[in-house]
Each structure stands twice: as C-alpha cells, then as structure tokens.
Amino acid sequence: MAETQSIGGALKRALDRFTSMEAAAGIVLIAVAIAALVAANSPFAHEYHELFHGKLAWTPIEKLDTFHLWINDGLMAIFFFVVGLEIKRELIDGQLDDAQKRRLPFLAAAAGMAVPALIYLGLVGDDRTLHSGWAIPAATDIAFAVGVLGLLGKRAPSSLRLFLLTVAIVDDLGAVAIIALVYTSGIKLAWLAAAAVILGMLMALNRFGVYRMLPYIVLSVALWFTVLNSGVHATVAGVLAAFTIPLKLKGHDDSMLLRMEHATAPWNGFMIVPIFGFANAGVALSGMGMDEVFGPLPLAIAAGLFFGKQIGIYGAMWIADKIGFAKPPAGATGLQLWGVATLCGIGFTMSLFIGALAFPRDPLLVEEAKLGVLLGSLFSALLGYGILRFAPQLTSEDDEGDDETEPHSVTA
C-alpha cells in the first residue's frame, strides 16, 4: 500500500513538473498531431473516422449529432472563452493596456494576417471554390508557438516571448472577428435577438457589480445555446461571454476573471485543445493522390503560413522601426526577431478550425486544408526553432544600458 502511494506521489510530482513547463502544451500538441495522423492512416482509420463523425444514438441538442460537432461547437466554445478572458485581461490590465504598447503587436498581427491571406489568394488563382479558405493561414497557434519557444530556454530573450504572446492574442481577436463576420450563414433573427438579450443581461451583471460566478456561468451557457441556433458560429459566444466577466485592476488577486482564467487555462491547454487536435488533425493520406497532396489548396495554405507570416510580421516590425511608429522588442537581434516571426507561422488549432468552417460540404478539401496547415506549421516550427537556436545572442556589452523603452533595431 505504501509502495503504491509512493509511486502515485512520484507520478503526480512528475506530472506537475511537466505541466508547469512552458513548452508542455506545445509538446502535447505535437504528440496529439502525430497520434491523429497515425490513427487516420492505420488499420483503424475507419473506427477513428466513425468515432468523431458517426451519428450519435442520442444527443440532447439535435443540431449536435456527432462527437465532432460537440467538440468543434461545444468544447471549442470553452477554448474561445478562455481566449476571450486572456484578451480582455491584456487589453485592460496587461501588455496591451495603452496605445503605445498596442502599436507594434496590432500592426504586426494585422500584417501577419493580411500577407498570408494575399499569398493564399494569389496561389489558388481563379478557383472560386477555394477562395473561402483565405483565412486559414492567417492564424497563429499560441500554445504550439510558445511551446517551441520554450524549448529554447534562455536562448530566447523574455521580450520575444512577450511579443509572441501579444501578437498571437491580437491574432486570435482577429480570427474571432473573421469567424463571426465571414463564416456565418442563414441568420435566424429570433435566436439572434434572444442572444442579444442574454448578452445584455451578462453586461448588466457586470455593470451592477455582481461577483458570483454562477449567474455568469448559467447565462454564458444560455448565450452559447442561442448563438448556436442563430447561424453565427457558436464559438463566438465564448468570447462575448468572456468580455462580460468582471476584472478588477492591478493589486486585486481575487478578480473573478483571474480566478476563472487560472481555473480553466490548464483544462484548455491539456484537455480541450488536445481533444480538438486529435479529432481534427488526422489527414487520411490514402485517399489523396499526388494531385491533391501538391494541389493548390495545401500549397497555398502552407505557403501562406510559412512565407506570409515571416514577410508580414517581420516586415511590419522593420517598417515600424524605420518610420518611428514603434520600436521592436528589447534585447533581441534582427535574426532573433526573424525567428519569432517565423514561429508565428505555426497555425495548428485556429487554422484547422477555420479550415473546417471554410469547406463544410467538401470533406476532401477539408483533408487537403489539414495537410496544408500541418506542412506550413511544421516548416515554420523547424525553421523558427533553428534560427533562434543558432542566432548569436547579444552580449552584456551590447545590452548595457538597454531597457524595454530602448530596444535594438530590427536590422541589428
């Protein structure tokens, strides 16, 4: 008995140490992506597909009749809720709480979404059936990118991690807006009106200083249900609900938003996102010929992520520095800034999610989109890691006298 408890205690300590690592969530996602690819191309490929896409014998919500729909429309609403909490905290009481801090991340994120989309549209050409996928390479995966950065340890300056996080957060905000505005069809006004009323009730709770979690949770679930039936994608409800959660400013550790974020973030990173990844990253290569593998869709997505993110984000930093609009992160060389811009080309979670929305009636195009996302993300991760691993670091003499308000030039 004592030996069993000792083994259990050792396993728990090892698990705690692993989950506390900055790279842990990224490592889990890598493992999940590999497992999904193996499952989708194994003798159990049919069972893998049926597990997620087979009709459920019973479901409490008729519209969600497969595990895949419950994951993408249900669990991912929680993912977006956590993203919304993080965005609100950063905008009100974090790294994006004033205009000066917001300048570079907003510019870099905007360029890092626009350039990949333009590259995508340029490569797919006149094929209008593929145009709806323009937003797939525009997204950055926070957990994956920060996980790769975490593997570098002290070789990556802390300012780079902060820049990557803020750009990815703004990127997520842009992706949510795209999902709400672009991937919405068949609006049902009655359900949308009901959602607006519930959102108003959540805002009223905040306005009148209600600090009990239960009313917010109940109304957030109701908001998700009404948005689900309105025609707007259900995950948008997660972000809207998160924006209504009260946040006390600096010095208040008992803030409801902080408590919710701390409680949900581990579940988000180590359960929800891996489940989504396993359900969505499995590309059935056996069903594709060379025309599909090297077709315009996967190549356009991969090129958008790999080249577009580098060009957009690094180019935005360079231009902002040259015209005096905003300074790049402190304590980093130009080569390191290029490396972190390359890591932003890892688009795993959000890109897979948008890929499923872009081609809802064409399973083959969804599979091709997955392949493009995986290829673009893999190449971005490998090149970004390689650049940052071997990039010369600033010496103490180079860094002497520098602070966060006096960063090095992008061309340093």
DRENNUTI-697500 format. One record per atom (N, C-alpha, C): residue in one letter; y, z, x. Coordinates in steps of 0.001 Angstrom, whole numbers, plus 500000, padded with zeros to 6 digits. Layout:
! residues N
aYZX ...
//
This chain:
! residues 412
m498791500000500837 m500000500000500000 m501255500000500869 a501247500905501872 a502397500997502762 a502581499701503543 e501422499087503938 e501491497828504688 e502065496719503821 t501673496698502536 t502200495687501608 t503702495835501438 q504159497095501282 q505592497352501145 q506349496944502401 s505719497175503579 s506356496809504843 s506525495299504950 i505460494561504567 i505528493095504601 i506586492589503616 g506590493199502406 g507584492813501413 g508999493076501885 g509199494235502539 g510526494563503054 g510963493607504151 a510010493227505027 a510329492293506103 a510689490921505545 l509941490471504523 l510233489184503902 l511602489195503231 k511928490320502573 k513227490424501902 k514360490385502924 r514177491084504045 r515217491079505086 r515392489676505675 a514259488998505893 a514332487635506425 a515036486698505439 l514716486865504133 l515356486041503109 l516851486322503041 d517224487611503125 d518643487975503095 d519383487376504281 r518743487412505464 r519383486841506655 r519562485341506500 f518537484674505930 f518628483223505762 f519726482848504774 t519745483499503614 t520728483135502582 t522154483468502998 s522309484380503967 s523656484716504436 s524166483713505466 m523279482852505966 m523695481824506920 m524580480795506235 e525602480347506948 e526496479336506384 e525766478029506115 a524760477724506949 a524043476458506815 a522889476528505829 a522633477708505242 a521427477894504430 a521348476928503254 a522428476814502483 a522403475939501300 a522167474489501692 g522762474060502808 g522545472700503274 g521110472458503700 i520511473445504374 i519109473329504796 i518202473219503576 v518478474035502547 v517678473977501317 v517789472596500675 l518997472028500644 l519182470705500037 l518442469620500811 i518443469726502140 i517693468760502945 i516211468828502590 a515679470061502510 a514270470248502169 a513964469717500777 v514876469961499838 v514679469500498459 v514688467976498384 a515614467335499100 a515690465875499089 a514401465266499641 i513890465840500719 i512642465348501303 i511482465545500320 a511430466726499697 a510352467017498735 a510394466054497561 a511607465732497071 a511732464807495944 a511264463408496322 l511636462951497522 l511207461629497981 l509688461566498127 v509095462636498680 v507644462683498839 v506970462658497469 a507470463476496542 a506863463555495213 a506949462222494474 a508091461546494588 a508292460288493863 a507466459142494432 n506943459303495638 n506160458239496264 n504760458701496649 s504271459734495968 s502953460297496222 s501999459905495087 p500720460271495206 p499793460028494085 p500185460766492808 f501101461734492945 f501555462498491783 f502898462004491253 a503257460775491604 a504553460224491192 a504690460185489674 h503611459824488970 h503673459768487505 h503935461153486937 e503245462167487465 e503434463540486984 e504855464024487286 y505359463646488469 y506739464013488839 y507727463418487836 h507544462145487499 h508443461493486547 h508320462110485157 e507095462340484712 e506883462891483377 e507411464315483253 l507345465077484344 l507847466454484314 l509297466496483876 f510076465567484377 f511511465593484086 f511922464650482958 h511212463552482772 h511647462556481799 h510755462472480563 g509620463150480575 g508771463158479389 g509398463945478250 k509177463508477022 k509750464181475858 k509158465584475702 l510029466554475416 l509585467933475201 l508944468074473827 a507914468924473759 a507259469167472464 a508210469851471492 w509125470677472040 w510119471351471199 w511369471596472020 t512523471471471383 t513786471770472047 t514752472356471029 p515509473394471389 p516460473990470442 p517661473092470161 i517892472121471039 i519002471178470848 i518421469778470867 e518472469100469736 e517801467808469577 e518241466798470626 k519511466844471003 k520046465870471950 k519435466030473336 l519015467237473664 l518424467519474975 l516909467592474819 d516255466439474865 d514821466402474577 d513949466176475804 t514552466276477015 t513780466217478259 t514308467288479211 f513476467684480177 f513937468631481187 f515091468039481989 h515053466726482209 h516115466081482973 h517464466250482275 l517490466088480965 l518738466276480221 l519187467729480234 w518247468660480127 w518610470077480202 w519211470423481566 i518675469792482611 i519199470040483955 i520583469421484113 n520721468129483772 n521975467414484017 n523095467795483056 d522751468150481822 d523777468511480839 d523912470018480646 g522877470763481012 g522886472211480822 g523126472972482105 l522135472942483010 l522285473668484273 l523514473206485054 m523778471900485030 m524925471407485795 m526260471836485192 a526271472229483933 a527498472812483366 a527806474135484058 i526752474880484414 i526955476128485172 i527463475800486573 f526892474754487189 f527374474309488501 f528869474010488445 f529285473260487433 f530699472913487316 f531546474133486967 f530969475104486282 f531687476349486001 f532015477065487306 v531027477146488197 v531256477796489499 v532270476999490309 v532168475673490279 v533152474828490955 v534546475100490391 g534647475216489065 g535938475493488432 g536514476833488854 l535665477858488954 l536119479168489423 l536704479059490827 e536006478313491693 e536458478165493072 e537767477390493139 i537881476333492342 i539114475545492332 i540289476400491864 k540094477168490784 k541181477998490272 k541609479044491300 r540622479685491932 r540950480713492936 r541753480103494083 e541332478941494565 e542027478319495685 e543437477867495290 l543597477352494065 l544909476869493632 l545894478006493388 i545408479153492915 i546306480249492539 i546459481288493633 d545368481561494362 d545411482689495297 d544638482377496578 g544636481110496984 g543852480753498158 g544548479742499040 q543744478843499613 q544266477901500595 q545098476774499980 l545131476666498664 l545902475620498004 l546984476206497104 d547441477436497450 d548354478134496548 d549826477809496763 d550143476914497699 d551532476452497777 d551550474988498191 a552674474349497960 a552774472899498142 a552503472482499576 q552937473279500537 q552739472937501943 q551250472893502299 k550504473872501791 k549066473915502069 k548313472797501351 r548847472373500209 r548148471372499405 r548344469952499916 r549374469732500696 r549742468362501068 r548582467594501700 l548073468095502824 l547059467343503548 l545735467249502786 p545188468361502239 p543924468230501502 p544009467275500309 f545128467309499571 f545257466422498417 f545359464964498864 l546136464708499910 l546274463341500407 l544946462839500963 a544282463685501782 a543006463283502384 a541940463052501323 a541879463941500322 a540879463790499260 a541140462531498443 a542423462261498134 a542757461060497357 a542366459795498118 a542711459746499404 a542348458583500214 a540838458498500390 g540196459675500500 g538750459718500664 g537986459362499408 m538652459269498282 m538030458783497052 m538392457313496810 a539617456945497123 a540084455582496841 a539440454544497755 v539393454823499066 v538867453832500009 v537380453551499770 p536520454585499586 p535119454283499274 p534965453459497993 a535771453763496977 a535693453002495727 a536075451541495946 l537103451306496763 l537533449931497045 l536479449176497848 i535871449851498828 i534798449223499604 i533629448872498688 y533279449799497811 y532191449557496849 y532476448321496004 l533666448276495400 l534011447156494517 l534067445838495293 g534524445904496550 g534571444694497357 g533184444155497660 l532212445044497877 l530864444616498238 l530042444166497031 v530263444773495861 v529494444326494685 v530084443050494102 g531328442741494462 g531935441470494077 g532096441295492580 d531681440146492092 d531903439778490690 d530804440262489749 d529835441017490256 d528739441512489414 d529247442657488542 r529658442342487327 r530309443320486459 r529358444426486011 t528057444179486057 t527109445232485675 t527134446393486656 l527635446146487865 l527672447194488897 l529033447867489005 h530036447340488341 h531390447878488501 h531509449332488049 s530683449730487082 s530782451103486572 s530361452145487600 g529769451716488711 g529348452667489738 g530382452926490812 w531626452479490597 w532651452577491646 w532915454007492119 a532678455007491251 a532990456395491624 a531851457086492370 i530689456446492459 i529536457099493096 i529824457490494548 p530396456607495383 p530643457000496777 p531929457794496982 a532599458158495904 a533887458853496031 a533738460361496197 a532527460901496038 a532332462350496004 a531818462898497329 t532143464161497604 t531645464878498779 t530852466091498317 d529704466335498950 d528871467489498614 d529262468669499496 i529845469713498879 i530338470856499650 i529208471541500403 a528128471901499694 a527054472681500310 a526410471929501465 f526149470649501267 f525495469845502296 f526402469706503516 a527668469331503296 a528591469096504403 a528874470380505179 v529135471470504457 v529395472749505129 v528131473241505831 g526952472939505241 g525695473318505879 g525519472636507225 v525799471336507291 v525707470614508564 v526722471168509556 l527929471446509071 l528959472018509946 l528522473386510465 g527859474163509606 g527400475485510009 g526355475439511105 l525565474361511168 l524553474217512220 l525181474120513605 l526460473775513661 l527141473609514945 l527656474917515519 g527658475973514697 g528117477271515173 g529560477223515644 k529802477789516834 k531174477901517349 k531708476597517923 r530876475559517971 r531369474276518470 r532343473628517489 a532332474097516255 a533266473579515247 a534340474631514988 p535603474351515288 p536671475326515035 p536716475750513570 s537094476995513323 s537150477505511952 s538117476704511087 s539143476128511724 s540111475331510963 s539450474090510352 l538415473558511025 l537716472395510486 l536936472765509231 r536283473937509260 r535539474383508088 r536476474567506904 l537633475177507156 l538606475394506089 l539109474066505536 f539379473108506430 f539843471789505983 f538767471094505155 l537523471138505632 l536423470509504908 l536259471115503522 l536337472440503437 l536198473115502150 l537303472707501182 t538543472707501664 t539665472408500769 t539632470947500316 v539296470033501226 v539186468625500837 v538074468446499805 a536920469104500043 a535794468973499115 a536128469571497748 i536902470666497732 i537296471279496464 i538214470343495678 v539210469762496352 v540092468806495694 v539294467576495253 d538351467157496091 d537469466039495764 d536688466325494481 d536176467566494365 d535442467952493152 d536334467888491924 l537581468330492082 l538531468278490976 l538735466824490531 g538845465922491506 g538983464509491176 g537743463959490496 a536563464378490971 a535314463908490368 a535190464373488924 v535591465610488653 v535553466127487276 v536471465298486383 a537659464970486888 a538598464155486110 a538016462771485832 i537344462188486836 i536728460872486655 i535642460938485593 i534794461968485659 i533715462114484677 i534291462222483264 a535363463022483128 a535959463230481806 a536619461965481268 l537276461212482155 l538069460072481701 l537300458758481675 v536356458588482611 v535695457291482771 v534314457269482119 y533537458322482338 y532154458314481855 y532034459062480533 t532870458665479605 t532896459232478262 t532851458086477259 s532001458215476243 s531905457142475246 s531537457723473886 g531888457009472840 g531518457431471488 g532085458780471101 i533403458954471267 i534041460243470962 i533887460581469479 k533462461816469220 k533358462327467850 k534465463351467660 l535468462972466877 l536703463750466790 l536488465158466221 a535572465308465280 a535345466638464696 a534832467618465743 w533857467180466535 w533338468037467606 w534407468291468666 l535199467267468976 l536249467423469975 l537310468412469488 a537627468360468196 a538588469307467630 a538038470734467686 a536742470886467397 a536116472206467490 a536171472727468918 a535930471828469890 a536008472224471293 a537424472672471653 a538426471968471139 a539820472327471413 a540151473703470850 v539643474005469661 v539882475329469055 v539251476424469911 i538023476210470356 i537339477216471169 i538041477394472512 l538470476284473100 l539223476382474350 l540509477175474130 g541177476950472998 g542372477737472683 g542066479217472553 m540897479559471999 m540501480964471881 m540262481577473260 l539658480827474164 l539454481312475533 l540799481550476230 m541712480626476029 m543041480780476630 m543769481987476041 a543560482243474751 a544181483403474109 a543619484707474671 l542307484747474928 l541714485939475549 l542396486242476878 n542606485191477661 n543275485363478950 n544718485812478748 r545405485142477828 r546829485428477609 r547060486862477165 f546152487431476369 f546339488783475853 f545601489835476679 g545177489453477870 g544649490417478824 g543301491007478493 v542419490223477891 v541062490696477622 v540246490557478907 y539678491682479393 y538952491669480660 y537479492012480499 r536931491840479301 r535496491996479091 r534832490631479212 m533728490564479943 m533085489276480210 m532424488666478986 l531844489501478126 l531014488996477035 l531744487990476150 p532982488251475689 p533652487251474846 p533836485907475548 y534140485951476848 y534305484717477608 y532981483953477709 i531888484686477938 i530579484044478065 i530166483389476749 v530327484136475643 v529933483607474331 v530742482363473979 l532061482445474168 l532911481299473831 l532684480130474790 s532352480413476050 s532071479338477011 s530823478560476607 v529788479277476147 v528577478611475664 v528902477761474430 a529721478310473534 a530125477555472342 a530929476317472730 l531792476450473726 l532572475311474201 l531642474234474765 w530660474654475561 w529692473694476106 w528974472942474982 f528559473652473939 f527810473025472850 f528664472005472103 t529919472337471856 t530788471400471124 t531143470192471976 v531390470409473274 v531691469281474161 v530464468388474299 l529279468994474386 l528026468237474467 l527900467257473309 n528319467660472129 n528195466827470934 n529416465958470665 s530453466088471504 s531702465370471239 s531729463965471825 g530863463702472815 g530919462424473519 g531486462560474910 v532296463605475166 v532737463931476516 v531563464584477227 h531401464307478520 h530232464868479192 h530297466391479196 a529159467011478900 a529108468461478678 a529547469278479887 t529362468731481085 t529702469500482279 t531207469765482404 v532019468932481757 v533473469154481777 v533804470514481164 a532989470953480198 a533211472259479569 a533126473383480586 g532266473225481592 g532136474260482616 g533437474495483364 v534093473413483752 v535357473535484478 v536451474088483574 l536535473583482339 l537570474064481409 l537415475562481143 a536176476008480927 a535938477430480688 a536319478252481913 a535988477759483103 a536304478494484329 a537804478690484504 f538588477689484103 f540046477794484257 f540649478872483360 t539914479337482363 t540446480381481471 t540066481790481930 i539214481917482928 i538780483241483395 i539929483929484129 p540241485190483794 p541374485878484422 p541184486075485927 l542262485858486662 l542264486078488109 l543463486942488476 k543166488139488975 k544233488988489486 k544541488555490908 l545806488678491301 l546218488178492603 l545790489116493719 k546182488765494958 k545721489447496165 k545743490961496018 g544709491582496578 g544627493042496552 g543863493587495372 h543371492730494482 h542627493169493297 h541193492656493387 d540324493448494003 d538933493025494176 d538143493079492869 d538716493738491818 d537996493865490556 d538293492703489605 s538921491642490105 s539243490489489270 s537976489918488645 m538045489607487343 m536880489062486652 m536424487751487290 l537367486896487678 l536991485627488264 l536205485834489551 l536665486753490398 l535958487003491656 l534572487571491406 r534460488471490419 r533151489051490119 r532194487983489593 m532713487100488727 m531872486019488213 m531460485061489328 e532408484729490194 e532108483798491276 e531059484380492220 h531220485641492597 h530256486277493502 h528878486399492863 a528849486612491545 a527567486771490850 a526847485439490676 t527594484359490461 t526969483071490145 t526781482153491347 a527589482321492397 a527522481400493538 a526132481330494179 p525450482463494441 p524104482355495036 p523117481619494141 w523166481880492824 w522287481168491884 w522603479685491884 n523892479377492004 n524322477987492023 n523773477262493252 g523943477894494427 g523570477251495676 g522077477205495936 f521350478219495457 f519934478326495823 f518969478111494658 m519501477857493457 m518611477546492350 m519065476287491603 i520285476302491065 i520736475206490211 i520823473886490972 v521534473892492103 v521680472648492865 v520339472149493417 p519476473015493973 p518158472522494406 p517317471950493261 i517349472590492085 i516603472045490939 i517157470671490569 f518473470560490521 f519087469260490233 f518685468237491287 g518748468640492558 g518399467721493637 g516958467245493543 f516037468164493242 f514628467785493151 f514392466852491971 a515131467079490873 a514957466248489680 a515606464882489818 n516604464745490700 n517394463518490739 n517302462720492036 a516789463310493113 a516796462618494413 a515526461825494680 g514537461924493806 g513285461220494041 g513403459731493765 v513462458925494805 v513566457474494666 v512166456878494751 a511743456171493716 a510427455537493705 a510497454213494461 l510239454268495758 l510365453081496600 l509312452030496280 s508183452451495719 s507115451500495412 s507534450481494361 g508529450835493552 g508983449919492515 g510074448985492975 m510419449052494273 m511502448231494796 m510994447248495831 g511499446024495755 g511248445050496797 g512396445048497782 m512349444171498760 m513414444101499773 m514748443718499134 d514689442935498046 d515937442532497383 d516662443735496803 e515887444701496300 e516509445911495731 e516969446868496830 v516115447070497848 v516452448011498930 v517721447577499646 f517829446253499904 f519015445739500603 f519950445013499639 g519892445398498388 g520737444792497373 g522168445281497451 p523052444652496681 p524479445009496744 p524765446441496322 l524000447012495372 l524307448357494894 l524052449424495956 p522832449552496512 p522637450582497534 p523508450378498770 l523710449116499180 l524536448867500357 l525992449221500100 a526483448918498905 a527877449229498571 a528104450735498540 i527152451469497969 i527285452936497912 i527201453536499310 a526207453095500089 a526047453621501442 a527274453316502297 a527785452088502197 a528970451711502977 a530198452481502518 g530315452682501210 g531456453440500692 g531462454862501235 l530303455513501203 l530214456877501721 l530419456920503228 f529714456042503944 f529720456115505408 f531041455631506008 f531486454437505625 f532722453895506201 f533953454351505434 g533845454364504095 g535021454668503281 g535577456059503499 k534694457054503573 k535166458425503772 k535832458582505140 q535221457992506172 q535813458077507508 q537208457449507529 i537263456226507035 i538536455492507068 i539586456197506212 g539203456577504989 g540163457190504073 g540693458520504567 i539798459434504923 i540220460797505277 i540870460842506651 y540243460222507653 y540852460235508985 y542156459446508982 g542159458309508271 g543385457523508191 g544514458287507523 a544193459054506472 a545217459857505796 a545774460925506723 m544899461568507499 m545378462580508453 m546278461947509502 w545887460795509999 w546660460120511045 w548039459714510534 i548065459107509344 i549339458674508769 i550229459875508453 a549642460927507855 a550422462121507512 a551034462752508744 d550288462752509854 d550797463311511109 d551916462447511668 k551742461138511636 k552725460230512225 k554057460250511481 i554011460359510164 i555259460319509394 i555827461716509147 g555128462744509651 g555622464111509499 g555403464702508121 f554508464116507341 f554238464614505988 f553421465897506012 a552428465979506905 a551588467177507032 a550895467134508381 k550666468303508944 k550001468415510233 k548494468586510058 p547716468049510994 p546252468204510911 p545836469634511223 p544570469986510983 p544101471352511245 p544327471765512699 a544670473030512890 a544967473544514220 a543700473696515042 g543861473589516367 g542770473895517280 g541663472875517330 a541891471665516823 a540851470632516812 a541369469363517466 t540507468678518191 t540869467405518804 t540747466273517780 g541285465117518157 g541171463960517279 g539723463567517033 l538876463724518067 l537467463395517918 l536791464336516919 q537137465615516955 q536569466572516005 q537050466291514584 l538294465862514444 l538798465509513120 l538061464289512570 w537741463349513446 w536934462203513021 w535546462668512585 g534981463608513315 g533664464128512962 g533639464772511586 v534646465583511283 v534653466264509980 v534944465259508858 a535744464226509153 a535969463168508156 a534661462434507862 t533841462252508875 t532541461593508700 t531614462451507844 l531622463771508062 l530782464663507260 l531139464599505778 c532374464259505470 c532777464135504068 c532061462986503369 g531378462131504149 g530593461054503564 g529250461512503029 i528954462809503120 i527737463347502511 i528040463574501037 g527454462769500178 g527816462820498756 g526683463211497838 f525728463952498306 f524464464201497618 f524607464582496140 t525005465810495835 t524917466319494463 t525796465536493492 m527094465477493761 m528015464844492821 m527775463342492719 s527426462703493846 s527177461259493812 s525934460926492993 l524856461706493158 l523657461498492346 l523965461698490871 f524793462696490581 f525152462999489203 f525930461838488578 i526921461326489304 i527723460213488793 i526879458945488686 g525921458774489617 g525040457613489562 g524249457549488261 a523778458718487807 a523035458756486544 a523936458442485355 l525220458825485446 l526172458537484363 l526586457070484348 a526636456468485543 a527149455099485648 a526201454066485052 f524887454314485148 f523913453332484671 f522892454000483750 p523343454518482616 p522453455309481756 p521320454508481123 r521469453205481024 r520452452391480339 r519667451490481293 d519818451714482595 d519116450870483558 d518482451739484640 p517237452187484432 p516572453082485390 p516474452510486805 l516300451182486931 l516191450592488261 l517499450722489029 l518622450505488347 l519917450658489009 l520158452114489406 v519701453057488582 v519821454475488942 v519029454759490213 e517815454184490323 e516998454368491531 e517683453751492750 e518257452559492572 e518976451913493678 e520192452746494087 a520884453319493096 a522036454164493394 a521612455392494195 k520483456000493814 k519962457148494566 k519713456772496021 l519110455612496225 l518814455161497583 l520099455006498388 g521112454398497773 g522392454238498463 g523031455568498815 v522963456521497889 v523528457851498137 v522797458528499286 l521470458468499273 l520689459125500323 l520949458489501689 l521014457162501737 l521266456479503009 l522665456782503536 g523672456658502669 g525038456939503102 g525218458376503546 s524612459301502806 s524715460727503154 s523996461029504460 l522810460423504648 l522044460656505876 l522797460152507103 f523301458921507039 f524023458370508184 f525302459170508469 s525982459594507409 s527205460393507591 s526885461735508237 a525797462365507798 a525406463659508361 a525034463528509830 l524259462498510161 l523815462333511550 l524986462007512472 l525837461056512061 l526965460694512914 l527970461839513006 g528280462466511868 g529233463571511893 g528758464711512771 y527470465059512658 y526908466120513498 y526960465722514971 g526596464464515258 g526596464004516646 g527987464036517254 i528981463583516509 i530363463597517023 i530797465021517336 l530584465929516389 l531038467311516569 l530209468050517612 r528942467675517750 r528086468346518740 r528521468021520156 f528937466786520390 f529242466366521759 f530737466185522024 a531577466395521018 a533025466264521222 a533519467375522139 p534329467054523162 p534904468097524020 p535758469050523192 q535662470325523510 q536454471327522810 q537731471606523570 l538743472080522853 l539988472465523502 l539745473678524395 t540305473657525593 t540200474821526473 t541216475859526063 s541082477055526601 s542042478120526260 s543441477735526670 e543562476926527771 e544908476491528191 e545481475502527186 d544585474596526690 d545049473627525685 d545532474334524437 d544823475417524083 d545076476083522812 d546128477161522908 e546571477442524144 e547508478543524326 e548801478288523575 g549199479277522837 g550436479191522088 g550321478504520764 d549138477920520481 d548966477242519201 d548684478244518105 d549105477957516893 d548719478720515722 d548537477739514592 e548319478256513393 e547999477368512282 e549169476483511892 t550372476852512316 t551524476025511964 t551831475016513046 e551092475071514180 e551335474141515265 e550031473481515690 p549458472656514846 p548189472026515167 p548365470902516186 h547229470483516761 h547248469356517668 h547354468054516905 s547824467034517598 s547953465720516978 s546588465135516661 v546561464289515647 v545320463601515300 v544824462762516467 t545729462267517283 t545328461395518383 t545025462172519658 a545035463516519590 a544790464312520795 a543389464090521326 
//
